Structure formats: structure tokens, C-alpha cells
Amino acid sequence: MIARMIRPVANPLPALSDDDAARLADMFRLLGDPSRLRIVLACIAGPVSVGAIAERVGLSLSLVSHHLRLLRAARLVKATRQGKQVFYAAADDHVRCVIADMVSHVGEGPEQDEREEDD
């Protein structure tokens, strides 16, 4: 009974123009890099400094800054300056929800999928 497990979509998803489909694919491509994904995950809870992100993900400041520039250009993270420091956070609830849903999905594991198939 997989049908009962599927969460209903409140509104049908709109058709995407070619440009919007390309932008969406680019966002997923950016998140397909494990380092960039870990950087976004570090920003989910709220504003965090570049140094703290670098420490959490185990990358150099310059590499984290490079990844943040790409993520910011794709509107996946936003920057806030406080004095001389810049803090980064997930751009909005859309980004937080997509990431949280996918983390939850991965956490279910194949055992969950097998149980659903048996129902």
C-alpha cells in the first residue's frame, strides 16, 4: 500500500520553463557535491561564520569561501555581515525543507523501502 505513504501535494506543481528547469538542475548539481552539501547543512540551523563552517566540514577557509560564493549565486545560502565577519544561513524555508526532507529520506534506509514494498 504505497499510495497511503505518499504525502499529498497541496497544489499541483507548475510546469517549468526551459530556463527554470535549467536553474533547478543547476541547484541540484551544486548540492550534488558532498562538500557543498555539508556546507549547506552547516548553515541550516542559522547564521554561522565562514571559519566555523570550515571547521565543521574540515575544509580550508578559501575552499569554503569559494563554495559559498557558488551557493550564494544559486540563492541556496544568504550572507549577513556583522562588523568584519560574514555569517551564512540557508536562504529560506524552501532550502531548509528540501534538505531536511532529503536527509530524512536517506535516513530511512533501504529497510524502510523494503517494508513499504511488502505492504
N, C-alpha and C positions, 0 to 999 in steps of 0.2 A: 504494500500500500504506500508507494512513494508519493502519490498525489496528496495525501494528508500531511506529508512532511514539508511540502513546498510552501513557502511563505507567499501569500498572495501579493501581487504588485498593486499598490493603491491606484496608480494611474498607469495606463499603458505607456511604455517608453516611446518617445517620439522617434521618428526616422532621423537618421543622421545625414547631414550633407557630406559630400566627399571631404571637404576641409575639416569638418568636425570629427569625422571618423579618423582622419589622419592625426589630428591633435590628440584624440583619445588614445590611439595606438601608440603615439609617442610618449604619452604619460605612462602607459603600461610598460613600454620599453625602458623608460628611465627607472621604474620600480623593479624591473627585471634584474638589475644589477644588485647583488647582495649587499654591497657596501652602501649604496644609496638607499636601499630598503631599510637597512639598520639605522641610517641617519634619520630617515623619516620616523621610524619607530621611536628613536630617542627624542623626537620633537612632539610626539603625540600628547604627552601629559601637560605640556605647556612650555612657555619660553625657556630656552636653555642656551647657554653661551657656546660659541664655537669651540672653545677649549674643553668645555665639559662634554660636548658631543664627541670630540676627538678622543678624549679619554675613555668614554663609554664604548666606542666602537673600535678602538685600538688602531686608529689611523693618524697620520700626520695632520697638523693644522692646515698645511697648504692643500693636501688632498681633500680634506673635509670642506674647505672653503671652495674648492673647485666644484665638488659635488653639490654643495649648497647653491652655488650660482646657477647650475643647471636646474635644480629642483625649484628654485625661486622663479626662474624664467618660465617654467611649466605650471606655475601657480600651485605647487604642491606644498610649499612652505612659504611662510612670510617672515620678514625681518622687522625687528623693532630695535632702534638704537636707544641706549641708556648711557649717556655720557660717552665714553670712548668705546664701550663694548656694544656688540650687536648680539641680540638674542633671537633665536629662531623657534618657531612653533608651526604646527600643522596649519595650513592655510585656512581651513574651515571645517565644519562638521562633516561635509561630504568626504573629505580626505580621511578624517578620523574614522568615520563609519566604514568606508571601503576597506581600510587597513584592518580595523578591528574585526570585521566580518571575515576577511581572508585569514587572519591569524586564528580565529575561531574555527574556520573550516579546516585548516591544516592541523589544528589540534585535535580534531575529531578522529583523524587517522583512518586507515583502511578498515579497521574492525567495525567502525560505525557504518561505513558504506555497505559492508557485507551483511550486517544485521538488517539494514533497511531493505536490501535485496531479498532477504528471506521472508519478510512480512508480506 
